[in-house]
Amino acid sequence: MAKYKVDITGINTNNLVVLTNKETTELFERLRNGDESAKELLINGNLKLVLSILKRFNNTKYNMDDLFQVGVIGLIKAIDNFDVTLGLRLSTYAVPLIIGEVKRYIRDNTSIRVSRSVKDLAYKIIKFQDEYLSIHGTNPTNEEIALYLGIDEYEITYAMDSLKDPMSIFEPIYNDGGDTIYLADQIADTKDINTDRDMLISLRKALQKIKDREKEILISRFIVGKTQMEIADAMGISQAQVSRIEKNAIENVRKLI
């Protein structure tokens, strides 16, 4: 069962308290009478509920620390709006709110948004390809797929591309032991060299003015090409911290430029 464990930075899940129904009811009564400390006890007493929900998102690319914070927001909203007179358990009321907050966060932080219908078409294409291969021993042509699904051939490529993760322009695409070539080098606009030179000068000046740690992370990410996890391991901090520092650094550089 270890693979289903959710690790949250700074939290020992073994020490988390789980409230009984009686304790929950008593705390809501205290909260209704103006005791704000009861709210904190209600939150802390239901953190395991948040963790149990995060198990289904444990294999995603999103940082679990961030998802945990978002899940807690959903829990707080549930506590703020819960009506004990309805006879429901808090967990029954809170689960949809917590899941909703997490899914909203994931949706809003997706680099490229693709409509549900396009993804559904991609899954239909994959299903047909698998069935066709099992029967005929070969992959179907685009013409055969289009005919079976009643679509145009161009829709096949469009739909299948929707399942691919976007590539960073700072993704290394070639390295023969010398200088690394990045995707940005291949798609750079060379029409206005003077503008690029001015921007480069401004960027260098900005890098000299930000904090050393911010500068180190930006260089490691966008020049060296390291991932946030690789930087976190090298610096002895969490991936979530690297992400926050990187975000702040980019914003600071943008302001300086």
PyMOL commands that set and color helices and strands:
alter all, ss='L'
color gray80, all
select helices_A, chain A and resi 2-4+13-15+21-32+37-44+47-57+64-81+84-86+90-108+116-136+142-149+153-161+183-187+193-209+212-224+228-235+239-256
alter helices_A, ss='H'
color red, helices_A
select strands_A, chain A and resi 172-174+181-182
alter strands_A, ss='S'
color yellow, strands_A
deselect
rebuild
show_as cartoon
